[in-house]
């Protein structure tokens, strides 16, 4: 069933004789399944492995230590984040440990937000590898953003220029070991709120994609040297449904703990949802969308939106509409 997920060679974007077919393939995949496999993308798999190894030592640290690195002012966009999960058999519950990293020199909305990445003292390598991996994923993302923009009829830089310095997050996540022996859903069926999401071959273990036409779940098992990229709700909203946000879940086929490092691509907070033609959403910003979709709340953004009297400022009226 893996062959049902389209695959493209990222190098083709830079070959004038192949670029057109590459752009069409990206657009077609995003308009149907919402998912795409990438080969020859330039991200070293050993870098991903090294980062996940560092994440193990960080996320297995005592809870009291990890809690020191929570950053409430960021709305959970940086630092340690603990997410409760339930529903293996209706009774067993778990907490998923996560660590979020943004672009270290990002300008997410205003000249400098009050929050920054935070790094545990126990591993300088975690910080070094995290910053490198963030940039490597971004380089690949930029190609897909350019191809998407061209497919939709815009200039190549139309999306990429609005994602640079945005709310993109690299997440390290730990799925604890489970006593259950049979195959179980570890992360319930859901759609991502981001513009796009990237998973590496190793990080995608257990990923299943729901195919609407066949009414069935399909295992997405890319090769170690491949990346998987999927459309999120934000992209679907901005394209008025032309690109399809993919329903997916994570299924455990092992009792052992595992680690993943998804990369959630999101534009700057002030970018209007109307930049891809959704005129009915011109009074909504990316931050407004995430506030409704995720409950994201960043006090500084709330204050500045009001102070600047921005036309995209959040209001109860626009929230209802």
C-alpha positions in Angstrom: 0.0 0.0 0.0 3.0 2.3 0.3 3.0 2.8 -3.5 -0.3 4.7 -3.1 1.7 7.6 -1.5 3.4 9.5 -4.3 7.2 10.0 -4.2 9.2 12.8 -5.7 12.9 13.5 -6.1 13.7 16.9 -4.6 16.6 17.4 -6.9 14.2 17.5 -9.8 13.1 21.0 -8.7 16.5 22.3 -9.7 16.5 20.6 -13.1 14.8 22.8 -15.7 13.8 19.8 -17.7 12.1 18.1 -14.7 10.9 21.0 -12.6 7.5 21.3 -14.3 6.7 17.6 -13.6 8.0 18.0 -10.0 5.7 20.9 -9.4 2.7 19.1 -10.8 3.4 16.0 -8.8 3.6 18.0 -5.5 0.3 19.8 -6.3 -1.4 16.6 -7.3 -0.4 14.7 -4.2 -1.4 17.6 -1.9 -4.8 17.8 -3.7 -5.6 14.1 -3.3 -4.0 12.1 -0.4 -2.4 15.2 1.2 0.8 13.2 1.7 4.1 12.9 -0.3 7.4 11.0 0.1 10.6 12.8 -0.6 13.9 11.3 -1.8 17.3 13.0 -2.4 16.1 15.8 0.0 19.6 16.5 1.4 18.8 15.9 5.1 21.4 13.5 6.6 19.6 10.6 8.3 22.5 10.2 10.7 21.8 13.8 11.9 18.2 12.8 12.6 19.3 9.7 14.5 21.9 11.7 16.5 19.3 14.3 17.5 16.8 11.6 18.6 19.5 9.9 20.7 20.1 13.2 22.5 16.4 13.6 22.9 16.2 10.3 24.7 18.5 11.5 27.5 16.6 14.8 27.8 13.1 13.4 27.8 13.9 10.5 30.2 15.2 13.0 32.8 13.2 13.3 36.1 10.0 15.2 35.7 11.0 17.9 38.2 14.0 18.7 36.1 12.0 18.9 32.8 9.3 21.1 34.3 12.0 23.8 34.9 12.0 24.3 31.1 8.4 25.0 30.5 7.8 28.4 28.9 4.1 29.4 29.4 4.7 32.7 27.6 5.3 30.9 24.4 2.0 29.0 24.4 4.0 25.8 24.4 6.0 26.6 21.3 9.4 26.3 23.0 10.8 24.1 25.7 9.3 21.2 27.6 5.7 20.3 27.0 3.7 17.4 28.6 0.6 16.1 26.8 -1.7 13.7 28.5 -3.0 10.9 26.3 -5.6 8.1 26.9 -7.5 5.4 25.2 -5.5 2.3 24.6 -8.2 0.0 26.0 -10.3 2.7 27.6 -8.4 2.7 30.9 -4.7 3.0 30.4 -3.4 6.5 30.3 0.0 8.0 29.5 1.7 11.3 29.3 3.7 12.1 26.1 6.9 14.1 26.8 7.8 16.6 24.2 10.5 19.2 23.6 9.8 22.1 21.2 12.4 24.1 19.3 11.9 27.2 17.2 14.3 29.0 14.9 16.9 30.5 17.3 17.1 33.8 15.4 13.4 33.8 14.3 11.3 37.0 14.3 8.0 35.2 14.8 5.9 38.4 14.8 7.4 41.4 16.5 11.1 42.5 16.6 11.9 40.0 19.3 9.3 38.0 21.3 9.7 37.7 25.1 10.3 34.0 24.8 13.4 32.1 23.5 14.4 28.5 23.0 15.5 26.9 26.3 18.1 24.2 26.5 18.8 21.7 29.3 22.2 22.0 30.9 22.8 18.2 30.6 23.4 18.3 26.8 25.0 21.0 24.8 24.9 18.6 21.9 21.1 18.6 22.0 21.1 22.3 21.3 23.7 22.1 18.6 22.0 19.2 16.7 18.6 20.8 17.2 19.6 24.0 15.5 21.3 22.2 12.7 18.4 19.8 12.1 15.9 22.7 12.2 17.8 24.5 9.4 18.2 21.3 7.3 14.5 20.6 7.5 13.8 24.2 6.5 15.9 23.9 3.4 13.9 21.0 2.2 10.6 22.7 3.2 11.5 25.7 1.1 11.6 23.6 -2.0 8.2 22.2 -1.3 6.8 25.6 -0.5 8.1 27.0 -3.7 6.7 24.2 -5.8 3.3 24.5 -4.0 3.2 28.2 -4.7 3.9 27.8 -8.4 1.4 25.0 -8.7 -1.3 27.3 -7.2 -0.3 30.1 -9.7 1.8 32.3 -7.5 5.4 33.4 -7.6 7.9 30.9 -6.3 8.7 32.9 -3.2 5.0 33.7 -2.3 4.8 31.1 0.5 8.5 30.7 1.5 8.9 34.4 2.3 6.0 34.2 4.7 7.3 31.1 6.5 10.8 32.4 7.1 11.0 33.5 10.7 7.5 32.0 11.4 6.0 29.7 14.1 7.7 26.6 12.7 8.5 24.0 15.5 10.8 21.0 15.6 9.3 18.6 18.2 11.1 15.8 19.9 8.5 13.3 21.3 8.8 10.3 23.5 6.2 7.5 23.3 6.6 5.6 26.6 6.8 1.8 26.7 3.4 0.1 27.0 2.5 -3.2 28.6 0.0 -4.0 25.9 1.2 -6.7 23.5 -1.2 -6.3 20.6 -1.1 -3.6 18.0 -2.6 -0.4 19.6 -3.2 3.1 18.5 -0.7 5.3 20.3 -1.8 8.7 18.9 -5.5 8.9 18.0 -6.7 9.8 14.5 -6.1 13.5 13.9 -5.1 16.2 11.5 -2.2 18.6 12.0 -2.9 22.2 12.5 0.2 23.3 10.7 0.8 24.4 7.1 2.9 21.2 6.4 4.4 18.5 8.6 7.6 16.6 7.9 8.5 13.2 9.3 11.7 11.2 8.7 11.7 7.6 7.8 12.5 6.5 11.3 10.2 9.0 12.9 7.3 7.8 10.7 7.3 4.3 12.1 3.7 3.3 12.9 2.2 6.1 10.8 -1.1 5.3 9.1 -3.0 7.5 6.6 -6.7 7.3 6.2 -7.8 7.0 2.5 -11.3 8.3 2.1 -12.1 6.6 -1.1 -11.2 3.1 0.1 -12.4 3.8 3.7 -9.3 2.2 5.1 -6.1 3.0 7.0 -2.9 2.6 4.9 0.5 2.1 6.5 3.1 4.7 5.5 6.5 3.1 5.9 9.1 5.1 4.1 12.7 4.1 3.7 15.1 5.4 6.2 16.5 7.9 3.7 13.1 9.3 2.8 11.0 12.1 4.3 7.3 12.1 4.5 5.5 15.5 4.2 1.8 16.1 4.8 -0.7 18.9 4.4 -2.1 20.4 7.6 -5.4 22.2 8.4 -3.8 25.6 7.9 -2.9 24.8 4.3 -6.3 23.4 3.6 -7.9 26.6 4.9 -5.7 28.9 3.0 -6.3 27.0 -0.3 -10.1 26.8 0.4 -9.9 23.0 0.4 -7.8 22.5 -2.7 -5.0 21.0 -0.7 -6.3 18.2 1.6 -5.3 18.0 5.2 -4.7 14.3 5.8 -6.3 12.3 8.6 -3.6 10.1 10.2 -2.7 8.2 13.4 0.2 6.4 15.0 -0.1 2.7 15.7 2.3 0.8 18.0 3.6 -2.5 16.9 6.1 -2.8 19.8 5.9 -2.5 23.5 9.1 -0.6 23.6 9.3 3.2 23.9 10.1 5.1 20.7 11.1 8.6 19.7 10.1 10.8 16.9 11.0 14.3 15.7 8.2 15.8 13.5 8.7 19.3 12.0 5.7 21.5 11.9 5.9 24.3 9.2 3.9 27.4 10.1 4.1 30.9 8.7 4.5 34.1 10.7 1.7 34.8 13.2 0.6 38.0 11.3 0.2 36.4 7.9 -3.4 36.7 6.6 -5.2 33.5 5.7 -6.2 35.2 2.4 -2.8 35.1 0.8 -3.8 32.2 -1.4 -7.1 33.6 -2.5 -9.4 32.8 0.5 -11.0 36.3 0.4 -13.6 35.3 3.0 -10.7 34.9 5.5 -8.9 38.2 4.9 -9.6 39.3 8.5 -8.0 36.2 9.9 -4.3 35.7 10.6 -2.3 32.6 11.2 -2.3 33.3 14.9 -6.0 33.8 14.9 -6.4 30.4 13.2 -4.1 28.6 15.6 -5.9 30.2 18.6 -9.2 28.8 17.4 -7.7 25.4 16.3 -5.3 24.7 19.1 -6.2 27.1 21.8 -2.8 28.7 21.3 -2.5 31.7 23.6 0.6 34.0 23.6 0.0 37.0 25.8 2.5 39.2 24.0 0.8 38.6 20.7 -2.6 39.4 22.2 -1.3 42.7 23.6 0.5 43.8 20.5 -2.4 43.0 18.1 -4.6 45.3 20.1 -1.9 48.0 20.5 -1.2 48.0 16.7 -4.9 48.2 16.0 -4.3 45.5 13.3 -7.1 44.6 10.9 -6.3 41.0 11.7 -6.6 41.5 15.5 -8.4 38.8 17.3 -11.9 39.6 18.4 -14.9 37.8 19.7 -16.9 38.7 16.7 -14.4 37.4 14.1 -14.0 34.3 16.3 -17.7 33.4 16.0 -17.7 34.1 12.3 
